[in-house]
Amino acid sequence: MTTAARLLRRRDRPRYSAKEMGIALALLAPSIAVFVAFFYRPFLNLLNWGTFESRANGAFFEDVGLRQYREQLTSDDFREGLWHSVQFVLYTVPAGLVLGVLLAVAAHRRLRGIKVFQAIFSSTLASSVAVTSVIFFYLLNPVVGIFQVDWLTNPDWAMFAVALSAIWQNMGLSFIIVLAGLQNVPDEVVEAATLDGYGPVRRLLRITLPLISPVLLFLLVVLVIFGLQAFAQPDILTNGGPAGATETLVFKINRLVRPDNIGIGAVYSVGLFFVTLVVTAAQFVILERRVHYAR
Amino acid sequence: MASVTFENVTKRFDDVVAVDALDLAIDDGEFMVLLGPSGCGKTTALRMIAGLEGITDGKLLIGDQVVNDIDPARRDVSMVFQSYALYPHMTVQRNIESPLLVRRYHADGPDQPARKLSRTERSERVDEAARVLGLDGLLKRKPAALSGGQRQRVALARAFVGRPKAFLMDEPLSNLDAKLRAQTRLELVDLHRRVETTVVYVTHDQVEAMTMAHRIAILSAGRLQQVGTPQEVYDVPANLFVAQFIGTPPMNTLTGAFTTQGGPAIAVGESRFPVPADLKTRLDEGRTVIVGARPEHLDVSEDGTIAHDVRAVEWLGHECLIFGSVESSPVVVRQVGMAPLAAGGTIRLAVDPANVHLFDPETTERLA
C-alpha cells in the first residue's frame, strides 16, 4: 500500500458520499476551469519551454532537458537580476512599512477635516506607475527638475531613485491598509494603556502595533511580492540603465521573452516564481507565530 | 486612596452639554455609584476623573490636588472598562503586571522618591492580585482562552495591582450573564472591603447601585438629581425623576388636588390619597400636586379610599403584580403571595400617609 493510499484510508478523514463529492466538484468547477486555463496550463507550458534551447536565433529549439535550468539559474546574469530585485525590495519594503504606519498613525484621529488628509495620503494608490514615473522623471531631472540630481544616470544611485518612485507609489496602499488596521483597534484598549502609564511611543510599540500585526504581515508579504515583480519603474525611468544597474529580474525576463530567447525567459520566470514562493512561505512560517490574531 | 471632588464641573461637546455644573464630593474609601439612564453624563463624568476627557469648566480634585491639567497616567487612578479592554496579545500575567512595568511607585514609603518596582516585587503583587481574584491557574493563558467572568476578573486584578488612589468602573458587569452578575456584585463588595480604595462605579442598573453603593449619585441629562444612601434615594426621592427611576416597578404617580373637605387629602377624581402629616397644614386648598406611591405600599383593603380598575394580575411566585388604573392613570400594586382577583373588576386600595410622596407639578421637586 502506498503512503498516499494509507493517508486516504485514515479514519479521521471525513467521508463524503458520491453525491456530496459531485456537488462539491460542480461548485468548484468554474474556478478550477479558470485556474487551469489561465494559471496551471500556462505554468506547465512555461516549465516545458525551459527545457528547450534556442538554436540559430530561435529558428528551431532543441530539447536539452534540465541542463538549461542548471546553467541559466546559476548564471551571473540571473544572479545580477535577482540581486537588483532584492535591492529593490530592501529599499521599498521597510520604507513602505514605516511610512504606512507613520502616516496612518498621524491620520488616525478625530479631527475636523481629517478625511481630506486621509484622501490625500491614499491618493498615490490611484495614480498609475506610468504617471508616477513621469512625475519622478521630472522631479529628479538634473536640468529642469525640482531636486536637479543625477541619480537616474548615476549607477550608484539609479536603483535608489527608481525605488523612491515605488515607495511613493506604494504609500497609498500601505496607508490605507494600516489605517484600516488602526481603526479596528478598540479605543478602550488604548485608553487602558494610557491609564496604565504607557506614553504615546510605548503605546504604539507595545499595544497598537502588536494588535495590528496581522495587517502588517499582510502588508509585508504584498510589498515584498510587489518588489520582486518590479518592472515598470525601471523600464520607464531608466530603461534598465545606467550600465544595467536597474535591470531587475522581471526587466530581464521581459527582454528575454523574444522568439530567440523564450527558453531562457521561461527559466528565469520559473526561478522568480520559486524565489517568491520560498520568500513568502518563509515570512509566514517565521512571522506567523509572532502575529496575534484577535478572536 | 483619596477623595474625588467635582466643583462646578461642566463638559461640553461642541453644543451638547454632557455634564452640567456638577458638584459632587466622593469621600476617601467610599463606594460611590453614578446612576442614570444612557446619555445622562455619568460615563463622561467618570472619564473626566480618569483624564480621558478634558474638563470644559470647573475644578476636579483627586485628594486635595486639582487634576484638570494632569496627564491621565499621572493621576494614579485605574479603570475597569465595560469591554474589559484587556491586551489580547499578552498573557494574563503580563496584563495584570502591565501598570507595574511602566509606572513608578512610592514603594519605600510616601516620603521616599517613587521608583520602578523590581521583578520580585512585581511578581509578588501580581500573585497577590491573582490570588484575591481567583486567577491562580490562569496566569499563562491569553485573554482569548478565558470566559467572560475570568476576563472581568483579570481586568479587576489589573486595576487593583497598582493600588491606585481610586478605582473607576464603567458598567463592568453589563457583559456578564445574570447569574454571574449577581455573584460578581458580591465579590466586588468583598474586594472593596479588602482594599478600602475609593470606588467610582458607573451603571444604569439600579440593582447594582442599590446593592453595592455607600452612596448613589443620580444623574439625568447631565445634571445631578440627588446624592444619598440607597435608602435615602429610595425613601425620600428628591424629585419626580429619582422617584420614578429608582424602584421596580417604578413609583406610581398621579396628578391630583389638595382638599380639606372630609379631612385633608389629595383628590384624584373620586379617589383620595392621604397626606403626609408634615404637609397637612402647609398646602393651599385646591393646589395641584403630583402624588406618588410605590407599588409595594399600596394595600388591597375593603375600606380603602382609592378605586383601582384591575386589568391584569401577574403572579411571580413570591409576589404578584396587579396592573390597572386609577382614574385612567396606570397604577401597579405589588402584593405578597397570590391575590384572588380577576381582571375587569374594581378593588379598593389603601396607603399609609407616611408612604405618600408629593411633588410640585411645575418644578417636579419634592414637597417637604
Interface residues (C-beta under 8 A of the other chain):
Chain A: P186 E188 V189 E191 A192 A193 T194 L195 D196 G197 Y198 G199 R202 I207 P210 L211 S213 H292 A294 R295
Chain B: A50 G51 L52 P72 A73 V77 S78 M79 F81 Q82 S83 A85 L86 Y87 P88 H89 S98 P99 V102 R103 A144 R158
